[in-house]
Amino acid sequence: MPTYEIPDMVTVELARLELPQDVPVDAEFTEKPLADCSKREVEMALRAFTGLVRHSQNDLEASIARHIEIRRRVAHLQAYRANFDDISWVRETRD
C-alpha cells in the first residue's frame, strides 16, 4: 500500500479560499490582518478554520480511500491479464 506524505504547512492564496462566515474581513471582504482583529474575532476565526480543517481532512481521507480502491482494481486486472492464458478455468461456464 502506498504511503502519502502530507506537508506540515500548506499555503493557500486567500483569493482562492472560500472563507467561513466567522472569519473577520474588512470592508472589501478581504481577510483582516491579525493585528487588526479583536480577541473574539481571532477566536471565531480559529473555530471556523478548525471546522474547515476537519472537513478537509475527511475529504482527503475519502479521496485517498477511493484512490487506493482504484489502484487495487488496477493491480487485480494487471495480474489477471499477466496470467490470462494460465487461468482459463476462470472463464469456463459451469453447468
DRENPA-3360 file (N, C-alpha, C; in nm, 2 decimals, always signed):
BEGIN
1 = MPTYEIPD = +0.08/-0.12/+0.00/+0.00/+0.00/+0.00/+0.09/+0.12/+0.00 ~ +0.06/+0.22/-0.09/+0.14/+0.34/-0.09/+0.13/+0.42/+0.03 ~ +0.24/+0.50/+0.06/+0.24/+0.59/+0.18/+0.23/+0.73/+0.12 ~ +0.15/+0.82/+0.18/+0.13/+0.96/+0.14/+0.19/+1.05/+0.24 ~ +0.28/+1.14/+0.20/+0.33/+1.23/+0.30/+0.26/+1.36/+0.28 ~ +0.20/+1.41/+0.39/+0.13/+1.54/+0.39/+0.21/+1.64/+0.46 ~ +0.24/+1.75/+0.39/+0.33/+1.86/+0.45/+0.26/+1.92/+0.57 ~ +0.35/+1.96/+0.66/+0.30/+2.02/+0.79/+0.23/+2.15/+0.76;
9 = MVTVELAR = +0.27/+2.22/+0.66/+0.22/+2.35/+0.63/+0.18/+2.36/+0.48 ~ +0.06/+2.41/+0.45/+0.01/+2.42/+0.31/-0.02/+2.57/+0.29 ~ +0.03/+2.63/+0.19/+0.00/+2.77/+0.16/-0.12/+2.78/+0.06 ~ -0.22/+2.86/+0.10/-0.33/+2.87/+0.01/-0.36/+3.02/-0.01 ~ -0.37/+3.07/-0.13/-0.40/+3.21/-0.16/-0.54/+3.24/-0.11 ~ -0.55/+3.34/-0.03/-0.69/+3.37/+0.02/-0.79/+3.40/-0.09 ~ -0.74/+3.45/-0.20/-0.84/+3.48/-0.31/-0.90/+3.35/-0.36 ~ -0.83/+3.24/-0.34/-0.88/+3.11/-0.39/-0.95/+3.03/-0.28;
17 = LELPQDVP = -0.96/+3.08/-0.16/-1.02/+3.01/-0.05/-1.15/+3.08/-0.01 ~ -1.25/+2.99/-0.01/-1.38/+3.05/+0.03/-1.38/+3.06/+0.18 ~ -1.38/+3.18/+0.24/-1.37/+3.20/+0.38/-1.50/+3.16/+0.45 ~ -1.48/+3.10/+0.57/-1.60/+3.07/+0.65/-1.67/+3.20/+0.70 ~ -1.79/+3.19/+0.74/-1.87/+3.31/+0.78/-1.80/+3.38/+0.90 ~ -1.74/+3.31/+0.99/-1.69/+3.38/+1.11/-1.55/+3.44/+1.10 ~ -1.49/+3.44/+0.98/-1.36/+3.49/+0.96/-1.37/+3.64/+0.95 ~ -1.30/+3.72/+1.03/-1.31/+3.87/+1.02/-1.26/+3.92/+0.89;
25 = VDAEFTEK = -1.34/+4.00/+0.82/-1.30/+4.06/+0.70/-1.31/+4.21/+0.71 ~ -1.24/+4.28/+0.62/-1.25/+4.43/+0.61/-1.37/+4.47/+0.52 ~ -1.38/+4.60/+0.49/-1.49/+4.65/+0.41/-1.49/+4.59/+0.27 ~ -1.38/+4.55/+0.22/-1.37/+4.49/+0.09/-1.38/+4.34/+0.08 ~ -1.41/+4.28/+0.20/-1.43/+4.14/+0.21/-1.30/+4.06/+0.19 ~ -1.19/+4.12/+0.23/-1.06/+4.05/+0.23/-1.03/+4.02/+0.38 ~ -0.96/+3.92/+0.41/-0.93/+3.88/+0.55/-0.85/+3.99/+0.62 ~ -0.90/+4.02/+0.74/-0.83/+4.13/+0.81/-0.70/+4.08/+0.87;
33 = PLADCSKR = -0.60/+4.16/+0.87/-0.47/+4.12/+0.93/-0.49/+4.09/+1.08 ~ -0.42/+3.99/+1.13/-0.44/+3.95/+1.27/-0.42/+4.07/+1.37 ~ -0.33/+4.15/+1.34/-0.31/+4.27/+1.43/-0.43/+4.36/+1.44 ~ -0.52/+4.36/+1.34/-0.63/+4.44/+1.35/-0.76/+4.37/+1.41 ~ -0.74/+4.25/+1.44/-0.86/+4.17/+1.50/-0.86/+4.18/+1.65 ~ -0.99/+4.17/+1.70/-1.01/+4.16/+1.84/-0.99/+4.02/+1.88 ~ -0.97/+3.99/+2.01/-0.95/+3.86/+2.06/-1.07/+3.77/+2.02 ~ -1.19/+3.82/+2.03/-1.31/+3.75/+1.99/-1.31/+3.71/+1.84;
41 = EVEMALRA = -1.27/+3.81/+1.76/-1.26/+3.78/+1.62/-1.16/+3.66/+1.59 ~ -1.05/+3.67/+1.66/-0.95/+3.56/+1.64/-1.01/+3.43/+1.69 ~ -1.08/+3.43/+1.80/-1.14/+3.30/+1.85/-1.24/+3.25/+1.75 ~ -1.32/+3.34/+1.69/-1.42/+3.30/+1.60/-1.36/+3.24/+1.47 ~ -1.25/+3.31/+1.42/-1.18/+3.26/+1.30/-1.11/+3.13/+1.33 ~ -1.06/+3.11/+1.45/-0.99/+2.98/+1.48/-1.10/+2.87/+1.48 ~ -1.21/+2.90/+1.54/-1.32/+2.80/+1.54/-1.36/+2.76/+1.40 ~ -1.38/+2.87/+1.31/-1.42/+2.85/+1.18/-1.32/+2.76/+1.10;
49 = FTGLVRHS = -1.19/+2.80/+1.11/-1.09/+2.73/+1.04/-1.07/+2.59/+1.09 ~ -1.09/+2.57/+1.22/-1.08/+2.43/+1.28/-1.18/+2.34/+1.21 ~ -1.30/+2.40/+1.19/-1.41/+2.32/+1.13/-1.37/+2.29/+0.98 ~ -1.31/+2.39/+0.92/-1.26/+2.36/+0.78/-1.16/+2.25/+0.77 ~ -1.07/+2.25/+0.87/-0.96/+2.15/+0.87/-1.02/+2.01/+0.89 ~ -1.12/+2.00/+0.98/-1.19/+1.87/+1.00/-1.25/+1.82/+0.87 ~ -1.33/+1.92/+0.80/-1.40/+1.88/+0.68/-1.30/+1.85/+0.57 ~ -1.19/+1.92/+0.56/-1.09/+1.90/+0.46/-1.02/+1.76/+0.48;
57 = QNDLEASI = -0.99/+1.73/+0.61/-0.93/+1.60/+0.65/-1.02/+1.49/+0.60 ~ -1.15/+1.50/+0.63/-1.24/+1.40/+0.59/-1.25/+1.38/+0.44 ~ -1.24/+1.49/+0.36/-1.24/+1.49/+0.22/-1.11/+1.42/+0.17 ~ -1.00/+1.45/+0.23/-0.87/+1.39/+0.19/-0.87/+1.24/+0.22 ~ -0.92/+1.20/+0.33/-0.92/+1.06/+0.37/-1.01/+0.98/+0.27 ~ -1.13/+1.04/+0.24/-1.22/+0.97/+0.14/-1.16/+0.96/+0.00 ~ -1.09/+1.07/-0.04/-1.02/+1.07/-0.17/-0.91/+0.96/-0.17 ~ -0.83/+0.95/-0.07/-0.73/+0.85/-0.06/-0.78/+0.71/-0.06;
65 = ARHIEIRR = -0.89/+0.69/+0.01/-0.96/+0.56/+0.01/-1.01/+0.52/-0.13 ~ -1.07/+0.62/-0.20/-1.11/+0.59/-0.34/-0.99/+0.56/-0.43 ~ -0.88/+0.64/-0.41/-0.76/+0.62/-0.49/-0.70/+0.48/-0.46 ~ -0.70/+0.43/-0.34/-0.65/+0.30/-0.30/-0.73/+0.19/-0.37 ~ -0.86/+0.21/-0.36/-0.95/+0.11/-0.42/-0.93/+0.10/-0.57 ~ -0.91/+0.21/-0.64/-0.89/+0.21/-0.78/-0.75/+0.14/-0.81 ~ -0.65/+0.17/-0.73/-0.52/+0.11/-0.75/-0.53/-0.04/-0.73 ~ -0.61/-0.09/-0.63/-0.63/-0.23/-0.60/-0.70/-0.30/-0.73;
73 = RVAHLQAY = -0.79/-0.23/-0.78/-0.86/-0.29/-0.90/-0.76/-0.29/-1.02 ~ -0.68/-0.19/-1.04/-0.58/-0.19/-1.15/-0.49/-0.31/-1.13 ~ -0.44/-0.33/-1.00/-0.34/-0.44/-0.98/-0.41/-0.57/-1.00 ~ -0.54/-0.58/-0.97/-0.61/-0.71/-0.99/-0.62/-0.74/-1.14 ~ -0.66/-0.64/-1.22/-0.67/-0.65/-1.36/-0.53/-0.68/-1.43 ~ -0.43/-0.61/-1.38/-0.29/-0.64/-1.43/-0.25/-0.78/-1.41 ~ -0.28/-0.83/-1.29/-0.24/-0.97/-1.25/-0.32/-1.07/-1.34 ~ -0.45/-1.04/-1.36/-0.53/-1.13/-1.44/-0.48/-1.13/-1.58;
81 = RANFDDIS = -0.45/-1.01/-1.64/-0.40/-1.00/-1.77/-0.27/-1.08/-1.79 ~ -0.18/-1.06/-1.69/-0.05/-1.12/-1.70/-0.06/-1.27/-1.69 ~ -0.16/-1.33/-1.63/-0.18/-1.47/-1.62/-0.30/-1.52/-1.70 ~ -0.34/-1.45/-1.80/-0.46/-1.48/-1.87/-0.47/-1.62/-1.93 ~ -0.36/-1.66/-1.99/-0.35/-1.79/-2.05/-0.35/-1.90/-1.95 ~ -0.30/-1.88/-1.83/-0.28/-1.98/-1.73/-0.40/-2.00/-1.65 ~ -0.50/-1.91/-1.65/-0.62/-1.93/-1.57/-0.75/-1.93/-1.65 ~ -0.74/-2.00/-1.76/-0.86/-2.01/-1.84/-0.98/-2.07/-1.77;
89 = WVRETRD = -0.96/-2.15/-1.67/-1.07/-2.21/-1.59/-1.16/-2.10/-1.53 ~ -1.11/-1.98/-1.51/-1.20/-1.88/-1.45/-1.31/-1.84/-1.55 ~ -1.28/-1.85/-1.68/-1.37/-1.81/-1.78/-1.46/-1.92/-1.83 ~ -1.44/-2.04/-1.78/-1.52/-2.15/-1.82/-1.66/-2.15/-1.76 ~ -1.76/-2.18/-1.84/-1.90/-2.18/-1.78/-1.92/-2.31/-1.71 ~ -2.00/-2.31/-1.61/-2.03/-2.43/-1.53/-2.18/-2.47/-1.56 ~ -2.20/-2.60/-1.57/-2.34/-2.64/-1.60/-2.40/-2.70/-1.47;
% end
